[in-house]
Amino acid sequence: MLLSRDFVGYMAGEVVKRLVAGQMIETTSAESLTQRVRQTMREELSVEDRLNEEVRQILSQYTDEMRRSGASYQEMYKKVKAQLARERKLTLR
């Protein structure tokens, strides 16, 4: 995750505060809504981290084959990641 957990928490608080102040949403508990927004933002930001881990696992299974064929780990990493992102319809940064 490129953003710190503290910053994600701050952003969630600001989003809720501005939506309530702009009368775009109504809530009985801004704090509980902030917690839910914070958790959702963290989950969304961790999607790429989980994808990166899965790519590393896939490539570790083909290490010997990649060495024999002379394939670059970085190139294969980019290709596998792009393919998985396309299949899952993910938008990455």
Phi and psi in degrees as a GROMACS rama.xvg file:
@    title "Ramachandran Plot"
@    xaxis  label "Phi"
@    yaxis  label "Psi"
@TYPE xy
-79.8405  -20.566  LEU-2
-103.178  141.902  LEU-3
-72.5658  155.308  SER-4
-61.3081  -35.7023  ARG-5
-63.561  -41.5913  ASP-6
-68.432  -37.6033  PHE-7
-61.5863  -42.2014  VAL-8
-62.1212  -42.5614  GLY-9
-62.2927  -46.2302  TYR-10
-60.9939  -42.6583  MET-11
-60.7009  -43.3255  ALA-12
-62.2261  -42.3434  GLY-13
-66.7248  -39.8222  GLU-14
-60.7065  -49.8647  VAL-15
-62.9044  -45.7581  VAL-16
-58.4793  -45.3596  LYS-17
-71.3672  -35.7975  ARG-18
-66.4137  -41.3174  LEU-19
-67.7324  -45.2386  VAL-20
-62.9953  -35.3376  ALA-21
-83.2424  5.16277  GLY-22
54.7582  34.8134  GLN-23
-87.6522  -24.7278  MET-24
-138.345  159.353  ILE-25
-121.58  141.755  GLU-26
-148.219  148.243  THR-27
-85.4707  -24.6024  THR-28
-138.566  100.945  SER-29
-63.8966  -33.228  ALA-30
-66.5872  -44.0704  GLU-31
-68.3797  -36.0094  SER-32
-65.325  -40.7309  LEU-33
-60.6424  -41.9096  THR-34
-61.5138  -42.4331  GLN-35
-66.8365  -41.6861  ARG-36
-64.5218  -42.5717  VAL-37
-59.5166  -46.4103  ARG-38
-64.1391  -42.0845  GLN-39
-64.1546  -40.9974  THR-40
-65.0541  -42.3917  MET-41
-62.6528  -42.2272  ARG-42
-62.0609  -44.1701  GLU-43
-64.9638  -40.0974  GLU-44
-71.8412  -23.685  LEU-45
-85.1425  -4.82501  SER-46
-57.9113  -45.5995  VAL-47
-68.0326  -35.2645  GLU-48
-62.2814  -43.3299  ASP-49
-66.1619  -38.4924  ARG-50
-63.2482  -43.8201  LEU-51
-59.4059  -41.7962  ASN-52
-64.5656  -40.4367  GLU-53
-65.218  -40.0104  GLU-54
-61.981  -43.9031  VAL-55
-60.4949  -40.6832  ARG-56
-64.9672  -42.9518  GLN-57
-62.1017  -47.2694  ILE-58
-67.945  -29.5578  LEU-59
-65.247  -26.4453  SER-60
-73.2587  -21.7214  GLN-61
-113.655  20.0016  TYR-62
-57.1418  -50.2352  THR-63
-62.7494  -43.6376  ASP-64
-63.3404  -38.9783  GLU-65
-67.1066  -38.136  MET-66
-63.8024  -45.2864  ARG-67
-62.4028  -38.4628  ARG-68
-86.5039  -10.2214  SER-69
78.995  19.8256  GLY-70
-74.2689  140.545  ALA-71
-77.4892  131.174  SER-72
-59.7353  -43.7173  TYR-73
-62.4403  -42.7696  GLN-74
-65.9074  -44.3207  GLU-75
-64.5756  -37.8508  MET-76
-59.4221  -48.5226  TYR-77
-61.5541  -43.5005  LYS-78
-66.6843  -45.4663  LYS-79
-65.2318  -42.23  VAL-80
-63.1636  -44.1463  LYS-81
-63.258  -40.4869  ALA-82
-64.5817  -47.2174  GLN-83
-62.6795  -39.6502  LEU-84
-63.5563  -41.9309  ALA-85
-63.2772  -46.0572  ARG-86
-61.3383  -35.7056  GLU-87
-94.9563  0.997624  ARG-88
55.1673  47.9592  LYS-89
-96.4615  144.695  LEU-90
-105.713  118.703  THR-91
-105.323  156.974  LEU-92
